[in-house]
């Protein structure tokens, strides 16, 4: 079983959802999906087409605290 990692913030929720659905439609076995979301996106609402997809084994969400301080990252993208 393969694992896939997606990371998106609130600006890319639609694009991330489309990518996840496309992946599920194009794999030939069940997969696990890990979604890392930042603190600007407290809740990701995935449609039932994804949550109930025949190729989805499980989906795991992790929150990345972007409010924390990152050393030397003030001017970085």
ChimeraX attribute file (.defattr): number of C-alpha atoms within 10 A of each C-alpha:
attribute: neighborCount
match mode: 1-to-1
recipient: residues
	/A:1	7
	/A:2	10
	/A:3	12
	/A:4	12
	/A:5	13
	/A:6	14
	/A:7	16
	/A:8	18
	/A:9	16
	/A:10	15
	/A:11	10
	/A:12	12
	/A:13	17
	/A:14	14
	/A:15	10
	/A:16	18
	/A:17	18
	/A:18	14
	/A:19	13
	/A:20	19
	/A:21	17
	/A:22	12
	/A:23	16
	/A:24	21
	/A:25	14
	/A:26	9
	/A:27	12
	/A:28	9
	/A:29	12
	/A:30	16
	/A:31	19
	/A:32	17
	/A:33	20
	/A:34	16
	/A:35	19
	/A:36	17
	/A:37	22
	/A:38	18
	/A:39	15
	/A:40	15
	/A:41	16
	/A:42	12
	/A:43	12
	/A:44	15
	/A:45	10
	/A:46	15
	/A:47	11
	/A:48	8
	/A:49	10
	/A:50	18
	/A:51	15
	/A:52	11
	/A:53	15
	/A:54	13
	/A:55	18
	/A:56	20
	/A:57	16
	/A:58	14
	/A:59	15
	/A:60	10
	/A:61	15
	/A:62	11
	/A:63	15
	/A:64	16
	/A:65	11
	/A:66	11
	/A:67	9
	/A:68	8
	/A:69	9
	/A:70	8
	/A:71	6
	/A:72	7
	/A:73	8
	/A:74	8
	/A:75	5
	/A:76	5
	/A:77	4
